[in-house]
Amino acid sequence: EAGVVQSPRYKIIEKKQPVAFWCNPISGHNTLYWYRQNLGQGPELLIRYENEEAVDDSQLPKDRFSAERLKGVDSTLKIQPAELGDSAVYLCASSGADTQYFGPGTRLTVL
Amino acid sequence: DQQVKQNSPSLSVQEGRISILNCDYTNSMFDYFLWYKKYPAEGPTFLISISSIKDKNEDGRFTVFLNKSAKHLSLHIVPSQPGDSAVYFCAASARTSYDKVIFGPGTSLSVIP
């Protein structure tokens, strides 16, 4: 069974540029999560989807971050414009009935 | 304010010995606890969990102990193997929102051959 797929794996951009991350969850998983992991810290939830509905986006900085999950499968997380402090690993996870399964993450570096 | 704390950023253990990773939490609403393991350039993978109705859960070489009164849990790995070298995240959630998992900052375990 394929795991959670994320792309790109690495991204380097200059500040004020836009960037987008893509996630394909495990087949059949209705719940999808986007996390941000800063260096030396644990993952922090940005947004959680149940199918195509965002049910928890309380931690998403809505002035510059946006996300979508069209058709309740793949999801895209966008930052526009990126700031230096956005440098982090962005993790996508999905779950069926219980445990969350994580993708490998996208390491973003903002210069 | 960190709700899940792992006060040891790193730990080194000899192969074959016991590794003990500690975790403390502050939110009394937490009643389900998980440990995730993360290798470099990979996402975290689920390792073991425990519900607050138990004080111990065992899975092979891995055992998690929960002390609710102290709001403390620990992960024991016996015997430790070099392949166990990774970052271990303690995480917690509440019955009111099991999908909202709060992670600790992680402990980097090095098992020395």
Interface residues (C-beta under 8 A of the other chain):
Chain A: V4 R9 T31 Y33 G40 Q41 G42 P43 E44 L45 R48 D56 L91 A93 S95 T99 Q100 Y101 F102 G103 P104 G105
Chain B: V4 P9 L34 Y36 A41 E42 G43 P44 T45 F46 S49 F89 A91 D99 K100 V101 F103 G104 P105 G106
